[in-house]
Amino acid sequence: MADPDFIHLAVALDGTGWHPAAWRDSQARPDELLTARYWADLVGTAERGLLDLVTIEDGLALQSDHPWRADARTDRVRGRLDAVLIAARVAPTTRRVGLVPSVIATHTEPFHLSKAIATLDYVSSGRAGVRIQVSPSPETARHFGRRAVFDSPVASLAPAPESPDDLIGEAADYIEVMRRLWDSWEDDAEIRDVSTGRFIDRTKLHYIDFEGPHFSVRGPSITPRPPQGQPIVAALGHVDPAYRLISEGADIGFVTPHSAGETTALVNTIATRQPSGQHAVRVFADLVVFLADTTVAARARKDRLDEWLGAEYRSDAEVFVGTPTELADLLARWHAAGAAGFRLRPATLPHDLHQITGGLVPELRRRGLFRTDHPGGTLRDLLGLPRPTNRYAGVAR
């Protein structure tokens, strides 16, 4: 089981980094963004640094500076590969690091995703997870044409546009359907008995019969129960409805505090809303990091990127500029304030990822705040989360 004194560390991988001008950095590899080698190199670096997991960003529309609207900029990275497929491709090249691709629940189906993530769990031998996102973007909605959008000129002829709260409610049902589908095969449903000719015990496959305002799913899944029983579910929260989603449906909650005090408040908010008997959600604080060997050099890096950007970079998360040692000071304070771990968003890739694995990790280890080796096992094992009991085990079909 995980040592509660140790900090959990994740990195959020997105293109050439989280700063919009990162692709112009001298170490960036923009010409390789659409290659398997690029992603295998990044995830391999994270694994060698003993990090718990990587998340991989995704979307259903071209990247945009505005969260809801498209733009016509040509000085930014535009275009990406599918996050789940990236994770599946790099899984065989790694052995220990967790793989958590992002998926937009708003325009996808939980049945499809449940078997995709179950497959990733098999391919990675129990290291899979998924980060559930919602999308209120009209631009994204128009790619599918099945739902009303906020600024639709013919809204009176369509169903009422859905609010962000509606979308988060849908995401909660989405997670519940996924979890039921993962449980729809009991662990010993596969017999594979050549002598009797029985491959499965059909009495151990279960209809989930989910009926809700957003989905009607009968089941069972077509993929046997994953190695972890249920892969890790993660979500990012900024507002109360999202905190409720994290509390009730997620294993990991990513939050964006800007101080130790805010960290404590958010951890408590999530903890107090959890159903009784549920394992504690692991709360990770997000930070964007600009790192270098000296504070002056880190500031100079950010200033150069901001100059290319034409504005000061801002983020929903805390923006840290400094050395790995200075970052370790901050993480230690926020960890003491209640954060189980941190998801670091490298401003540039691979530079800031190398600073995390080659500078921050050794410094945290020196302070006794990070493990000295990787214990192996599943991602659940690494996070100190039990393998869930199958809700249908022993239930008559």
N, C-alpha and C positions, 0 to 999 in steps of 0.2 A: 504493500500500500504506500501511497505517497506520504512523504514527511511534511506535516503542516508548516514546519519552519522553513521549508524550501519554497522559493518562488517558482511558479510555473511561467514559462516564457513561450510566446508564440510570435511569429512574424506574419504580417499581412502582405502578400505578394500581389502587386498590381503593375503590369506593364514594365516600364523602366524605373518605377518609383512613384511616390505619391505627389511629388512636386510636379506641376504640369510641364516644366521645362527640363525635367530630369533626362529626357532623351538626348539633350544636347551636351550632357556631362561627358568629359573625356573618357570615362570608364564605361559609359553606357554601351549597350549592344542593340540598338534599335533595329538593325537589319536582321537580327536573329529572333525577334519577338514571336514569330509564327513558326518556330522550330521546336521540336521536342528537346533538343540538346540544351537550349536556353533554360527551359523550365527544370530539366533534370539537374543542371548545374546549380541553380538557385536552391532547389529542395535538398540537393546533396550537401550544399554548404550548411544549410540549417541543420541537417542531421549530424554532420560532423561537429557542429557546435553544441550538440546534445539538446537542442530545443525540443519542447514538447510537441509542437504542431505548427503547421503552416496553414493559413487560409489563403484561398485563391479567389480574387475578385471576379465578378462576372456581371453581365447586364443583358437586356433584351433590346437595347437601342445603342447607337453609337455614343461613345463618351461625350459628355458635354460639361462645360463649366457650370451650367445651371442644373440643379438636381432634377427639374421637371421638364425643361424645354431644350430642344435641340439648338445647336449653334452651327455656324458655318466656318468656324476657325480652321485654318490649315497649319497652324504652328503648334499643334498638340498631337499626342499619340491618338489615333483613331483606328478602331478595329481591334478585335481580340479573338482568341480561341475560347472554346467552351471549357469552363472550369472543371466540370466533372470529368470530361475526357482528358484534360491535362493530368488530373489526379490519377486516373486509371493508367495513363501512359507512364507516369514516373513511378508509380507504386512498385513495379518489379525492380527498379533501380535502387530502391531504398529498403531498409529493414526495420527501422525503429521509429522514425518521426511520424506523427499523426498527419493525416491528409484531410483537410476540411474545405471542400469547394463551396462557393456561394451559389444559391439557386433562387430565382425569383418565383415565389409561390403564386403571385397574382395571376400569371398567365400560363402556368403549367399545371399538370395533373399529379396528385400525390401518388397514384398507382404507378405511373411511369418513374417518378423519382424514387419511390421506395425500392424498386428493383434495381435501379441504377446504383444507389448507395449501398444496397445489400451486395451487389456485384463488386463494388469497390472494396467492401469489407473483406470479401473472399480474396480478391486480387492482392490486397495488402496484408492478409493474415491478421485481421482484426485491428486495423489502424484508421478506419474510416469515420468521418463525420460529415455533417452538412450544416452550412449556415443559411438559415431561412431569411429571405428579404421580401419586402413588399414594394410595389411600384405604383405610385399614383400618377405616373407620367402619361400625359395624353399622347406623346410621341410613341411610347411603347405600346399603348393600347391600340393605336392605329395599325400597328404591325399585325394585329390579330383580328381586329374588327368584330369582336364578340361582346364588347362591354362599352358602356357609356364612359365618356371622359369629361373632365371638369370644364373644358372650354369648348365643348361640342356646339357648333352653330345650330344643330338640329336636336338639341337636348330634349325639346318638347315631343319629339317623335321617337325617343329612345327611353329606356329605363333611366331612372334618376341616377346621376353620377354618384359613384361611391366615395365616401369620405375615407381618409386615412384610418380612422377607427374601424370602419367596416372592413377594410383590407387586413387590418391586424386581427380582427375576429375571424376572417377567413383563414389567415395563416395559422391560427390556433387550431381550427378544424383540420387543416392540412397536416399539421404535426400529429394530431391524434389519429388520423387515417393512416399515416405512415407507420406509426408505432403499432397500430393494430395489425397492419399487413405484415410487419416484421415478425409479429407473434403468431401469424395465422398458420405457420408450420410449427409443430412442436419439435423440440431438439432431436428427438429420436424418431421422427416421421419417416426417415429414409432407412429402409431395412437392407436393401442390396443383397438379398439372399438368393444366390444362384440356384441352390438346390430346390427351393420351393417356387422359384420364379417370381417372387414378390420384391419389387424395387421399393415401394413405399407402403406404409400403413395408412390407408385412406381415412381411417377414423381419427388420425392425428393431424389432418388438415381441416381448417375451420373457416366457415364463412364469418366475416366480420360484421356484415349487415349494418354498416354505418349509414345513418340518415340524419342529415343536418340541413341548415339553410343554404349551404354552399356545395355540398357533395352528397352523392348517394352511391356508396361503394359496397358491393357485395363481398368481393374477395372469393377465395383466398388468393394470396400472392402466387406468382409462378416461380418464385425464387425461394429456396429453403431458408430457414431462419439464419441470419448472419452469425459469424463467429462471436461477435460481441453480444449476441442476443438482440440488442438494439444499438446501432451505431450512435455516436455522439450527435446531439442536436444543439446548435448554437444560434444565438440571435444577438443583434446589436440594438441597444435601446437608448433613446434620448428623452422620451416622454412617458407619462404614466401608463397608457395602454400597452406600450412596448415593454415596460417593466413588468406588467401583469403577464404578458406573453412569456417573458423569460421565467418568471416565478413559477408559472403553472406548466410550461411545456418544454423548457430547455434544460440541458445539462451544463452549458456554459453561457454566461451572459457577458457580452462586451458592453462596457459603459464608457462615458467620456467625461470623467471628473477633471477639474482644473486645480484641485488642492487636496491635501490629506483629509480635510474636513468634509469635502464633497464626496470623497471616496467612502468614508464611513457612512455618510447619509445614504448613498446609493446602495451599498451593501445591505444596510438595515432595511431599506425600502423593499428590496427583493426578498430578503429573508422573511420578513413579516407577512408577505403575501403568499408564501409557499403553502400548499396543502399539507396537513399533518401527515407524518409518516413518509414523506417524500425526501429523498436524499438532498443534501444542500447543494444548491447551484454554485458552481465555481465562477466567481465574478472576476473578470479580467478587465483592467483599465487600459484603454487605448491611448497611445501617444504617437505623434509623428516625430521622428528623430532625425536631426541633422548632426552627425557625429564627425569628430576629427581628433587628432592627437592633442591639440590645444584648443582652448575656447576661441582664441582669435581666428584660428584656421577654420573652425566650424562656422563661425559667424561670416567669415569671408566666403565660404562655400554657399551659404544661404543668400548672402547679398548678391553673389554672381547669378545664382538661379533666379532671384527676384528681379534682377536687372533684365534678364532675358524675358521674364514673364511680363514685365512692365507694371508690376504692382507687388505689394507685399503679400506673400503667401499666407493664407488663413485656412483654418480647418475647424471642423466640429470638435476635434480632439485637441488636447493640450499639445502645443508645438514646443519641443525641447531642442535647444541648440547648445552644444557643449561637448565635453569629453565623455568617454565611457565611464570614467570614475565619477564624474559629476552626475551622470545619469544613474549610476548605482546608488548614489546618495538619495536621489529622489525616489527610486523604486523601493529602497529600504524603508523610507518614511511612509509611503503609501501602502506598502505591504503590512507594516505595523498598524496602519489605520484600517485594515480589513481586506485589502485586495488579495485574492488567492494567487493572482498572476497578472501578466501584462501582455497585451498584444501590441507589438511595436510595428509602426508603419514606416519602413525605410523611405526617407525622402528621395534617395537615389539608389538604384541597383546597378551593379552589385556593391558599390562602395559602402553604404551604410549597413548592409547585411554583414559584410566582413568586419566592420567595426563592432557590431553586436556580438558575433561569434568569436572574434579574435581579441576584443578588448573588454566588452561588458561581461561576458560569461566568466572569464578568468577572474575578474574583479569580484563578482558576486560569489564565486567559489571561494576566493580568499577570505571573504567575510563570513563564510559558513551559510550562505543564503541560497546556494545552488548545488545540486548534486555533482559528484565527481565522475560519475559514469551513468550510462543509460541502463536501467534495470531490465529492459526488454518487456515482453508481454504485450497486451493490447493497449490501445489508447485509454480505455476505461481504467486499466490497471495503473497506468502512468498518472492519471488524474485522481486516483483514489476513489473511483466510483465502482460500485458493485455491478456485477452482471445481472440484469433484471430477470426476475422470475417470469416465465411465460404466463400471461393472463389466462390463456385457454387450456393450459395443461390440466388434464384430468376432467375437462368439461366434455360431456357427451356431444358428439357431432350432430 
